[in-house]
């Protein structure tokens, strides 16, 4: 099983404007990323309650950038 990030390579390229695509494609990518952020919020709540060490790693990874 592969690692899942908030953005796929395609999402990154579209959102960053690195590829020439219709606005609708950029919107699709942004919409998918929003859905993943919502899932990440749920995951963070679970980690905070059930595995505080992993929660802290997540916070550090997000907040450092």
ZIZIQUI-V678366 format. One record per backbone hydrogen bond with DSSP energy under -0.5 kcal/mol. CO is the residue of the C=O (numbers start at 0). NH is the residue of the N-H. E is the energy in kcal/mol with one decimal. If there is no record, write none. Layout:
CO,NH,E  CO,NH,E
This chain:
7,11,-2.7  8,12,-2.4  9,13,-2.6  10,14,-3.0  11,15,-2.5  12,16,-0.6  12,17,-2.3  12,18,-0.9  13,16,-0.8  18,20,-1.1  21,24,-0.8  21,25,-1.5  22,26,-2.6  23,27,-2.2  24,28,-2.1  25,29,-2.6  26,30,-2.6  27,31,-2.3  28,32,-2.3  29,33,-2.3  30,34,-2.0  31,35,-2.0  32,36,-2.4  33,37,-2.1  34,38,-1.9  35,39,-2.5  36,40,-2.3  37,41,-1.7  38,42,-2.6  39,43,-2.8  40,44,-1.9  41,45,-2.0  42,46,-2.8  43,47,-2.7  44,48,-1.7  45,49,-3.0  46,50,-2.7  50,53,-0.6  50,54,-2.0  51,55,-2.4  52,56,-1.9  53,57,-2.4  54,58,-2.6  55,59,-2.6  56,60,-2.4  57,61,-2.3  58,62,-3.0  59,63,-2.0  60,64,-0.6
